[in-house]
Amino acid sequence: MEMTQFNVEQFESFETPFFYYNEALLLETLRVLKNESDKHHFHVHYAMKANANNRILEHLKQAGLGADCVSGNEVLKAVEIGFKSNHIAFAGVGKSDKEINIGLDYDIFSFNCESLQELIVINELAEKRNQIARVALRINPNVNAKTHHYITTGLEENKFGINPWEFEEVLEVLAKCNHLKLVGLHFHIGSQITDLDVFKSLCLRVNEIQEWFISNQILVEHINVGGGFGIDYENVDENSIPDFAAFFQLFADFLEVKPNQQVHFELGRAVVAQCGSLISKVLYIKNGQKTNFAILDAGMTELIRPALYQSYHKIENISQHGMEHSEKYDVVGPICESSDCFGKAVVMPMTKRNDLIAIRSAGAYGEVMSSAYNLRDKAIAVYSSDLN
């Protein structure tokens, strides 16, 4: 998406801040994703935690993706949108009894179980209903995702998953759980992974773990290798669609899939991040001794990633063109927190009050993580197809 595709005149009719979604880019991303995954007969579930906007979810459902959920409410939302129950996977290290019962209500594809006790609880709840629950074991493979430590999930020190030294006990528990059916092995090692060698390491570890289960007379119906495929936050327009061909080809090359065994993925950020931008207005320019501040009407309440992860988002002044007269700005929001900063020393054209600012790659973990802190109004969503 080129910057000229931001129609500033049309944007001026909306109250800022708002999330802008380029649906044409989303649809093209989905087309490429499906083409490349279908080549290998891979199944893709969309990780709903990335963005649960109804209109975005409709596009994902229409593209034929399943749903990867991490709460009972996400399961309910997936059903409401029209995702088929047998395409809904439910992960999460702390599923409540209420949430488990929601999954049982809809007889979902799989509960991705993260502890021995969870297996026992799901079995007890399923037994009360005289129901068989399909479960996959989420396994902690101890593979370093080489990403931010807050979004690394596959190391022994992380809270997620069942560890290899528990495998013997897992088999003992499963033998006693008559209302569980083991259908899969599930892995997820982290998020925003841009080094494909990390996924190669995951494949090799999955192969080892699967061989252990096969040696114990267990061959599951599917292997779920999770998600975590990252995007290019810096070269947004040049790399607006991730290299899904290379991503899926790596798993085809290195994952040892058994006959009739399915391979599942859980992709979120890679699907929706680049289609979304946070559009904000400059309230004030404040000149300091060491820096200038561009104070926006959007803050960490709309996009918390920079404050939470110290993450980078490309920031553009879309009201001004040309860099003949440029300045460096600390781009900050109005929230009463010093961490409410989108970027430091950002080079932009000479910026003034009421200029519109686009914070790019906000389609994932933007709107869905927004809050009402400071009793802020919720930012609306604006869609490209409505502006044509």
LOBA-659380 format. One record per residue (C-alpha): x, y, z; residue in one letter. Coordinates in steps of 0.05 Angstrom, whole numbers, plus 5000, padded with zeros to 4 digits. Layout:
BEGIN
    x    y    z resn
    X    Y    Z    a
...
end
This chain:
BEGIN
    x    y    z resn
 5000 5000 5000    m
 5032 5065 4977    e
 5025 5126 5022    m
 4987 5162 4967    t
 4930 5112 4978    q
 4915 5147 5043    f
 4859 5195 5022    n
 4870 5252 5071    v
 4809 5290 5047    e
 4764 5230 5060    q
 4797 5218 5127    f
 4780 5288 5150    e
 4707 5270 5156    s
 4722 5220 5212    f
 4737 5236 5284    e
 4808 5215 5302    t
 4838 5171 5324    p
 4812 5113 5282    f
 4837 5047 5254    f
 4839 5045 5178    y
 4837 4978 5143    y
 4859 4968 5071    n
 4813 4910 5052    e
 4844 4902 4983    a
 4911 4887 5016    l
 4879 4839 5065    l
 4844 4801 5009    l
 4909 4797 4969    e
 4946 4772 5031    t
 4893 4718 5041    l
 4897 4698 4967    r
 4972 4688 4972    v
 4967 4653 5039    l
 4915 4603 5014    k
 4952 4590 4949    n
 5017 4574 4984    e
 4987 4533 5041    s
 4942 4494 4994    d
 5003 4472 4953    k
 5023 4430 5012    h
 4953 4412 5037    h
 4966 4452 5101    f
 4909 4476 5144    h
 4911 4547 5171    v
 4874 4573 5232    h
 4871 4648 5243    y
 4896 4669 5312    a
 4837 4712 5335    m
 4877 4747 5389    k
 4912 4787 5333    a
 4848 4823 5312    n
 4776 4806 5329    a
 4742 4860 5287    n
 4678 4830 5258    n
 4689 4854 5187    r
 4761 4829 5186    i
 4737 4761 5213    l
 4685 4756 5159    e
 4739 4762 5106    h
 4781 4709 5140    l
 4722 4661 5146    k
 4704 4672 5072    q
 4776 4655 5054    a
 4767 4587 5086    g
 4811 4595 5147    l
 4796 4561 5213    g
 4798 4597 5281    a
 4851 4592 5335    d
 4821 4616 5401    c
 4851 4630 5469    v
 4788 4646 5508    s
 4717 4623 5514    g
 4693 4689 5486    n
 4737 4680 5425    e
 4705 4612 5414    v
 4636 4645 5419    l
 4658 4700 5371    k
 4684 4649 5321    a
 4617 4612 5323    v
 4579 4677 5317    e
 4618 4698 5255    i
 4606 4629 5224    g
 4671 4591 5231    f
 4654 4517 5232    k
 4660 4484 5300    s
 4705 4430 5272    n
 4753 4484 5248    h
 4760 4517 5318    i
 4820 4502 5362    a
 4822 4526 5434    f
 4890 4539 5466    a
 4909 4575 5529    g
 4946 4558 5593    v
 4888 4577 5639    g
 4821 4554 5612    k
 4766 4561 5663    s
 4711 4509 5672    d
 4662 4557 5640    k
 4707 4565 5579    e
 4718 4490 5573    i
 4643 4479 5575    n
 4635 4529 5518    i
 4683 4488 5476    g
 4644 4425 5494    l
 4578 4459 5477    d
 4603 4468 5405    y
 4642 4403 5401    d
 4703 4440 5375    i
 4760 4411 5334    f
 4810 4409 5391    s
 4827 4432 5461    f
 4902 4446 5460    n
 4918 4423 5530    c
 4976 4455 5568    e
 4981 4415 5632    s
 4967 4347 5664    l
 4914 4377 5709    q
 4878 4409 5649    e
 4871 4340 5617    l
 4839 4314 5681    i
 4792 4373 5687    v
 4769 4369 5614    i
 4757 4295 5623    n
 4715 4307 5685    e
 4673 4361 5651    l
 4663 4318 5589    a
 4644 4258 5631    e
 4588 4298 5664    k
 4559 4309 5595    r
 4573 4238 5570    n
 4616 4270 5516    q
 4684 4255 5485    i
 4729 4316 5481    a
 4783 4319 5427    r
 4849 4342 5456    v
 4918 4358 5430    a
 4978 4363 5475    l
 5012 4430 5473    r
 5084 4412 5482    i
 5140 4458 5504    n
 5196 4440 5455    p
 5249 4484 5488    n
 5264 4520 5422    v
 5288 4592 5426    n
 5245 4637 5381    a
 5298 4692 5382    k
 5245 4745 5392    t
 5224 4793 5448    h
 5224 4755 5515    h
 5151 4776 5528    y
 5128 4738 5466    i
 5174 4678 5471    t
 5132 4618 5492    t
 5171 4555 5476    g
 5227 4553 5528    l
 5228 4510 5591    e
 5224 4574 5632    e
 5158 4595 5600    n
 5090 4579 5630    k
 5063 4547 5567    f
 5058 4474 5549    g
 5075 4405 5574    i
 5148 4390 5583    n
 5182 4326 5556    p
 5198 4300 5625    w
 5123 4295 5637    e
 5108 4251 5576    f
 5106 4185 5614    e
 5057 4214 5664    e
 5015 4243 5608    v
 5006 4174 5578    l
 4985 4147 5646    e
 4934 4202 5654    v
 4906 4193 5584    l
 4898 4119 5596    a
 4851 4135 5654    k
 4812 4190 5618    c
 4757 4154 5581    n
 4724 4218 5557    h
 4785 4246 5520    l
 4809 4229 5451    k
 4881 4249 5435    l
 4881 4276 5364    v
 4942 4321 5359    g
 5008 4348 5382    l
 5011 4424 5387    h
 5071 4471 5388    f
 5078 4546 5390    h
 5145 4578 5406    i
 5132 4653 5401    g
 5112 4712 5359    s
 5143 4760 5308    q
 5195 4708 5286    i
 5232 4732 5225    t
 5289 4682 5224    d
 5265 4621 5185    l
 5321 4579 5216    d
 5280 4582 5281    v
 5224 4544 5246    f
 5273 4494 5219    k
 5296 4481 5291    s
 5223 4473 5311    l
 5212 4421 5255    c
 5271 4380 5277    l
 5248 4381 5349    r
 5177 4363 5330    v
 5204 4304 5290    n
 5241 4279 5352    e
 5180 4287 5397    i
 5133 4253 5348    q
 5180 4194 5343    e
 5177 4186 5419    w
 5101 4182 5417    f
 5103 4134 5358    i
 5151 4090 5397    s
 5097 4088 5451    n
 5044 4067 5400    q
 5013 4136 5392    i
 5005 4166 5323    l
 4962 4229 5324    v
 4916 4255 5269    e
 4949 4323 5264    h
 5011 4363 5281    i
 4998 4436 5298    n
 5062 4477 5291    v
 5030 4541 5316    g
 5044 4609 5285    g
 5092 4665 5301    g
 5112 4684 5230    f
 5134 4756 5233    g
 5125 4817 5188    i
 5170 4873 5164    d
 5152 4933 5207    y
 5203 4978 5174    e
 5193 4966 5099    n
 5118 4966 5103    v
 5101 4980 5030    d
 5157 4940 4999    e
 5141 4878 5041    n
 5067 4886 5053    s
 5055 4811 5045    i
 5101 4762 5082    p
 5138 4709 5043    d
 5088 4654 5055    f
 5119 4612 5000    a
 5186 4606 5037    a
 5151 4597 5104    f
 5107 4538 5083    f
 5161 4507 5039    q
 5207 4503 5100    l
 5156 4461 5137    f
 5145 4418 5075    a
 5220 4406 5071    d
 5237 4392 5144    f
 5174 4368 5180    l
 5167 4292 5177    e
 5093 4282 5165    v
 5065 4212 5171    k
 5015 4183 5120    p
 4946 4213 5126    n
 4970 4262 5180    q
 4948 4334 5175    q
 4991 4395 5189    v
 4959 4456 5221    h
 4983 4528 5230    f
 4959 4586 5273    e
 4975 4651 5238    l
 4952 4719 5262    g
 4999 4778 5255    r
 5025 4756 5187    a
 4954 4757 5160    v
 4926 4823 5186    v
 4981 4869 5211    a
 4999 4905 5147    q
 4927 4919 5126    c
 4915 4964 5186    g
 4939 5034 5205    s
 4923 5078 5264    l
 4905 5147 5239    i
 4914 5203 5289    s
 4915 5279 5290    k
 4969 5325 5316    v
 4943 5364 5375    l
 5005 5405 5392    y
 5077 5414 5373    i
 5119 5425 5435    k
 5190 5449 5428    n
 5238 5422 5481    g
 5311 5433 5496    q
 5333 5366 5468    k
 5276 5347 5423    t
 5210 5368 5393    n
 5146 5332 5413    f
 5089 5317 5365    a
 5031 5305 5412    i
 4976 5263 5381    l
 4905 5248 5399    d
 4920 5173 5397    a
 4959 5140 5452    g
 4978 5074 5483    m
 4903 5063 5494    t
 4897 5053 5419    e
 4964 5019 5405    l
 5000 4992 5466    i
 5056 4953 5430    r
 5109 5009 5433    p
 5097 5020 5507    a
 5092 4945 5524    l
 5146 4916 5479    y
 5187 4978 5459    q
 5167 4958 5389    s
 5177 4998 5325    y
 5121 5022 5280    h
 5132 5065 5219    k
 5103 5134 5230    i
 5084 5180 5172    e
 5056 5250 5167    n
 5005 5240 5111    i
 4983 5313 5109    s
 5052 5338 5088    q
 5093 5316 5027    h
 5166 5324 5012    g
 5224 5324 5061    m
 5258 5389 5040    e
 5241 5417 5109    h
 5243 5360 5158    s
 5250 5355 5233    e
 5259 5301 5285    k
 5201 5290 5332    y
 5186 5247 5392    d
 5116 5224 5372    v
 5075 5217 5436    v
 5004 5209 5459    g
 4959 5244 5510    p
 4958 5189 5563    i
 4986 5206 5632    c
 5044 5158 5627    e
 5115 5172 5604    s
 5114 5106 5567    s
 5059 5134 5521    d
 5107 5144 5463    c
 5102 5116 5393    f
 5172 5134 5370    g
 5233 5177 5386    k
 5271 5221 5338    a
 5223 5205 5281    v
 5241 5244 5218    v
 5180 5276 5187    m
 5165 5336 5144    p
 5155 5400 5184    m
 5094 5381 5224    t
 5039 5425 5251    k
 4975 5423 5290    r
 4918 5383 5257    n
 4964 5344 5210    d
 4944 5272 5202    l
 4993 5218 5224    i
 4991 5145 5202    a
 5021 5094 5248    i
 5031 5033 5203    r
 5026 4958 5213    s
 4972 4966 5266    a
 4925 4913 5240    g
 4950 4863 5291    a
 4949 4877 5366    y
 4922 4947 5356    g
 4847 4951 5359    e
 4841 4885 5397    v
 4887 4908 5454    m
 4857 4978 5459    s
 4832 5000 5527    s
 4789 5053 5561    a
 4845 5075 5607    y
 4836 5149 5625    n
 4763 5136 5606    l
 4782 5143 5533    r
 4730 5134 5478    d
 4740 5072 5435    k
 4770 5087 5367    a
 4725 5069 5309    i
 4745 5028 5249    a
 4743 5055 5177    v
 4748 5010 5117    y
 4777 5025 5049    s
 4718 4995 5010    s
 4671 5044 5044    d
 4712 5103 5018    l
 4709 5085 4945    n
end
